[in-house]
Amino acid sequence: MTYLNNPGALYDDEPSQLTPSQSFFINVLPLLLTVAIMLVQFFIFDDFTPHIPLACGIVITGLFVYFRKGKWRDMENHFLKVIKIGLPAIIILMGVGMLIATWIAAGTVSTILYYGFHFFSPTNFLFTLCLLCALISLATGTSWGTAGTVGLAMMGVGEGLGIPPHVTAGAIISGAFFGDKMSPLSDTTNLTPAAAEIGIWEHIKGMVPTTLPALVICLIFYAWLGTQYSNDNMNLQVIHDVKETIKTHYNISLITLIPAVIVIVAAVMKMPALPTVFAGVIVAGLIALFLQGVSVAELFHVLQNGVNSQTGMPLVDKLLSKGGVMSMTWVVSLTIFAMAFVGSIEYYGSLNAIMNKVKDFIKGRFGLVSSAYGATAGSSLIIGDVYTSLVLPGRLLKDKYEELGYEKTILTRSIEDCGTLLSPLIPWNMGGAFIAATLGVATFDYVPFAVLCWLSPLIGLIYMFLGVFMPKSKGRQSKEKIAKWEGL
């Protein structure tokens, strides 16, 4: 009976990896060839979709496995196991698509925008914008969605207020990527701990020491910077028009904020991410039915395909035309390809070969953190795919953290600092390409003002040098306590 007919035997007697070659170059050649194909796709074809290059990488790795007398089935079994690790994140992503759609249909997003706009003034625009983007991204789990909706709208508002576009873009990016990094609904926040094989709440707790101080410093900076552009005579007509359009087409009420409150409370209580998402979907769906007048048939369509807003105001329609399961197919398919590719080169031995080269360098916290930073930033710079840059270092270094007795939350924190947060600062990275195209600002122009994205990794390096917020694993702590008592 084949593994197709007996899924329970999928991983039985599977070799952990192929017998490595004596040549380091041969061991990493599939990875190098895949990177070359991806660079051609990005810079020659001018297409920032890495799906096909990653698929080519899987085939290339399979050919190398065959030439070294290995079996495709063994490699396939291994990358399916790696994909299985990411399945919870993939399912959550599809749930988030439904969540965004129902929140729009229920008026939750509209209410957040409506009340959020009440706090805008010329002097506090940057501060409030960063905070609003952080809250929306935290609630929805998507930096790209936040930047492409609220962020895009606020670019026009900022221009009307006389604030340079690159400054407004910096505030948007800082807020949006804070929420993306810290939200239990985020794809990156689910994928990173899955690759390193730790729990999502452990991961989120581990990121607080670098990310929260960075946000506080950002808000202080934007509060000060906003005073440099203050002018009470500036035209706020765009905000007024958006508010009136929203009020005309939605029942704005505190009731519509209940789905967001439920998600936030569940997050504070550390509820599993998937039940949290579904709770938000169900409550928002009921509010859409009974408060916004959405029919059951319309609700099912929205859950599948998202909302197609038709308020008559193009800006509002762009803000509120989002969500649905189908909206997540691009990200879900890319996640599958990325994890399958990493699993393939892991089986082939590429990751082990790289690890053998750097293992003498990794002897303590300096080596651990700098290796995580280097592997993640290098992947982001060379490959340009944020998902591969999150998965690859996690698979590469997770065992080394265990070996040296440090919590893997340090690893996942470092990966997100250099993967999630640095992606919008690299012009040829998926994040940088998307943000630049969406907001219409060149990457290098907004980099100095996207303070959170470079400040959080910097804080992580400071912790590394000081030796603070570098927790040791419980097993290591127990051994040290025993040694201490034995020494008395």
N, C-alpha and C positions, 0 to 999 in steps of 0.2 A: 504494500500500500504506500503510495507517495504521500509527501507532506501536504499536497493539495487536498487529499482525501482524509488526512489525519492531522488537523491543525495542532493537536496537542503534542505531536512529535516533531514540531517545526524546528526546535532547537536541540533535540536530542543528539548527543555525540558529535556536536559541532566543534571543529577546531577553533580555538580562540583567535588565531590568525595564521596566515601562511608562513612557512619557514622563511625567514628574511634572507635577502641576498647579502653577500659580503660588500657590495658596492652601495654606498650611501646614495649616489646619484641614481642608480637603478631603483632604489627603494622609494625615492621621492619623485621619480619621473612622471608617474600618472598625475600627481598633484600639479607639477610644473606645467604639463601639457594642458591641463584643464584651466589653469590660470591664464595661459596664453590664449586659449580659445575665448575665455571670458573678456580679456582685454580687447581682442578683435571685435567682439560683439559690442563692447561699450564705446570704443574710440574710433573704430573704422566704420562699423555699421550704424553707430550713433543710436543704439538701442539698449536701454538700461533694464532689460528683462533677462535675468540670469538663468531662467529655467532650462533652456536648451543647452547652454554650455555645461550646466551641471549634469544634465542627462548624458551628454557626450562624455563627461568625465567618468560616469558610472560605466559606460561601455568601454572606454579606454582602460580603466582599471580592470575590468573583466578580461580583456585581451591579455593584459600583463599577467593576470592570475593564470590564464590558460597556458601562456608561454613558459611559466614557471611550474607547470605540472599541477596546478591547483584546479579546483572545480568551481564552476560558476554557481552551482547550487549552494556550496558552502559559503561563498561570498554573499549570495542573495539571502541566505538564512541570517547571516550576521547583520546585514544592513536592514533587514526587516525587524530584527531585534532592536536596533537603534531607533528605527521609525516608531516601534511600539513604545519606546520611552517617551517620545514626543506626542503620542496620540491624545493624552489628556489635554495638552495645550491646543491641539488641532480642534478637538471637540469644543473647547472653551471658545476658540475663535469663531466657530460657527454660531455658538450661543450669543457671543457679543454682537454679531451681525443682526440677530433677532432683537437683542436688547436695544441697540441703537434705533432700529426701525420702530419698535413699540414706544420708545421714549419720545420720538418725534410725533408719532400718531397720538400719544396721550397728552402731548403738550408739555412734557417735562423739559425738553431742550428749549422750547420756546419760552417757558417760564424762567429758566435760568438766564437766558439771553435778556429777556424783558427786564427783570429785576437787576441783572448785572449792569445794564445800560444806565440805570438810575444813578449809579455811583460814578459815572464818567464825568470828568471836568477837565478843562485844559491842563490844570496843574497836576492832576493825579492820573492822567491817562496811561502812562507807561506802567506805573505801579499796579493799577486796577486791571489793565490788560494782561499783564503777566499772571496775576492772581486768578483772573477769570479763566484764562487758558489752562492753568494748572488744575483748577477745579473741574472743568469740563473734561479734560484729558484723563484726570484721575477717575472720574465717574464713568467714562466710556472706554478707557483703555487704549485710545488711539491718538498718537501725536499727529499723524498724517491727516486724520479726519478733522482734528481740531484746527490744524494749520490751514486746511483746505476749506473750512467753513467760517468759523469765527475769525480766524487769523486773516483770511482773505478779505473779509468784510472790514476788519479793523485797519487794514492797510490803507483803504480809502479814507477812513475816518482820520487816521493819523496824518495823512497828507493834507486833509482839510484843516487840521490843527497846526500845520506848519512844522510838523516833526519829520525829519528825514526818513525816507523809507527803510534804510538799513538799520536805523535805531528802532523803529517800530517792529521790524522783522526780528531783531534780537530779542525783544521782550516776548514776542509770540513764541519763538522757538524755546526760550528758557522755560516758559510755563508749560508749553505742550509736551516737551520731552521730560519734564519733571513728572507729570502725570503718567506718561507712557512707562517710565522707569518704575514707578512706585505702585501702579494700579494692579490689583490681582486679576483684572480683566484684560491686561495687556498681553499681546502675543510674545513680546520679548521677555516679559516678566515670568511667563509660564515656561517658555522654551529654555531659558538659561538654567534654571534649577533642574529641569528635566534632564538636560544634557550632563550635568554634574551629579545627578542622582541624589538630590536633596529635596525637602519639602518647600513649597512656594512661600509659606509664612516664615520659615527660617530665613529664606532668601530676602524677603522684604524687610524683615527686622534687621538683617545684616547690612542693608543698604542705607538705613536711616543715618548712621554717623557721618557719612559723606554727603548725602543728598539733601538732608534737611538744613544743615548749616549753609550749604551752597544756596539754597532757595532764600533763606533769610537775608544773606548778604546781597543776593540779586535784588530783592524787594527794596532794601535800603538804598542800593545804587540807583534803581529806577525811580524811587521817590525823590532822590536828590536830582537826578538827571531831568526829571519832568519839570522841575522848577525853572530850568534853563529855557524852556519853550513856552512858558505860561503866557497866555494872552486871553483875557476874558471876553474879548470881542470876536473871537473866532467862531465860525459857523458850525453849529452842531446839528444841522438840518438832516444829515444822513441818519444819525442815531434816532432822531425824532420820527422820521419816515419808517424806519425799520420797526420801531416800537408800535406805531399805529397800525402797521400792516399785520404784525403778529397779533395784536389785540383784536383786530377785526376778524381774523380767521381761526383763532383759538380761544377757548375759555381759559383765561389765565387765573390760576387759583393756587393756593398753597397745597391743595389736595394733589395737584399734578407733580409736586415735589416728593410725594411719598415714595415712588420707586427709587429715587436717588437716596433718600434717607435709609431705606431698607438695605440698599447695597452698602452704604457707608457703615451702618450698624453691623451688618454681617461681616464686613471687613475688620472692624474693630474687635468683634468677637472671634475672629479667625475661623469663620465658617469655611468649608470647602468652596473653592471657586465656582464649580459647576452649579451646585444648588443655589449659590448666591446669584448667579446669572439668571437661572430659571425663575427664581423668586422675583427678580426685577422685571422679567419678561411677563410673568403672569399678572402681577399687580398693575403694570403699565397697560397691559392688554385690557384688563377690566376697566380701567379709567378711560381708555380710548373708546370702549363700547358705551359706557354709561354717561360719560361727561362730554366727550367730543363728538358723539353721534356716529362713530365708525361702525359699519355693519360687520357681522361675523365673517362674511365672505371677503370683505375688504381687509379685515385684520389678517386673515390667512394669506392673502396676496402680499400684504406688507411684510409679514414674517419671512416670506420666501424671497421677494424681489425688492423690498425696501419701499421707501416713500418717494413718490413723485409729486413734489409740492407744486401747486398752481395758484399762488396767491395773486399773481399779476405783477409782482415786484421782483425783477430778476435776481437781485441781491439776496432777498429772503428765500426765493425758490432754490438758489444754489446752496444756501445754508441748510435748508431743511429737506433736501432730496438726497437721502442717504440710507444706508443700512440694508438689512435682509441677509439671508443665508448666502445668496448668490454673490453678494458684494465681497465675501471673504474667500472666494475660490482662488483668486490670484495669490493671496498670502498663504492659504492652505496648501496649494499645489507647490509653491516655492519652498515651504517648510518641509514637505515630503521629499522633494528633490534634494534639498540641502542635507537633510539627515541621512538620506540614502547614500549620497556621495561621501559624506564623512564616515559612515559605516563601512563603505567599500574600501576607502583608503586605510581605514583602521584595520580591517581584515588583511589587506595586502601587506601592511607593515609600515606604511609611511609615517604614521604617528609615532610608532615605537622607534623608528630610525631617528626621527627628530628628537625624541625624548632622550635617546642614548647620547646624542650630541651635546645636549644641554644639562644632563643630569649632574655632571660634576660642578656646574655653576650653581645649581639649586641646593643649598645647604641650610638655609634658614629663611626667615621672613623676607629678607632683601631679594634673594633669588626667587622665592615663590611669587611675590607680588610683581617684580620686574618682568618675570617670565610671562605671567598672565597679561600684564600690560603690553609687552612686546608681541606676544602671539595674537592678541585681540586687535591691537592697533595695526599690526602688520597685515592681518587678514583683511581688515577694513580698507587699508590703503591699496593692497595688491589685488585682492579679489573683488572688492567693491560691493559685496553682498552682505548685508547686515546679519542675515540669518546664519550663513556659514561662519561668519566671524564670531558668532555667539556659541555655536555648537562645537566647532573645532577645538578651541582652547579648553572648553569644559571636558571634552573627551580626552584631550591630551594630558591635562594636568591634575585631574581629580584624584588619581591614585597617589600622586606625589604629596598632596596636602595631607592625606591620611597617613602616609609613611612618616612624615615629619611631625605629625601630631597637631596640625592646625585645622580649625574648622573650615569646611569647604565654603562657608558663607563668605569668607575673605576672597576666595576664587571667584564666586559668582558676582560679588560686588565689583571686583576689579573688571570682570568681563563686561558688565553692563556700563561701568564708567567709561571704558574705552571702546565699547561696541555700540550700545544704544546712544550714548551721549555724543560721541565723536562723529557718528555717521552723518549728521547734518552739516558738519564742518568740513567735509571732504567733497570737493566738487564732483568727482567721478563716482562717489559712493551712491547707492540707491537713495539714502536719506538726503544727501546734499543735492543730488540731481532733482529730486522731487520738490524739496523746499524752494530751491532757486527758481524752478519752473512755475511753481504754484504762486509764490509771493512776488515773483518778478524782480528779485534782487540778487545780484551776484554773490556767490558764497563768501568770497574773501572780503566783501564789503560788510556783511553782517556778523562775521566771526567775532570781532572784538566786543560786540554788544550782546552776543548769545552767551552771557556770562556763566550761566549754570553749566553749560555743556563742557567748558574747559576748566571751570573752578572745581567741580566735584572730583574729577580725576586728580587734580592738583592736591586737594585735601587728602585723598587716599594715599598719595605719595608722602605727604607730611606725616600721616599716621604710621606709614612704614618706617620712616626714619626715627620717629619717636618711640615706636613700639607700643602705641596705644590703639585700642579697638582692633586688636589682632588676637582674637580668642583662640585658645588651644582646645583641642577636642576633649571630650569628657574622659575618654580612655587615657589620654596623655596626662590630664589633670589628676586622675586617680593614681597613676603610676608615680607622679611627682609627690603626692601626699604620702604614699606608702614609703617612698625613699626618704622623705623628710622624717617620718616617725622612726624608721629603722636607723637613721643617723643619730637619733637622740640617745 
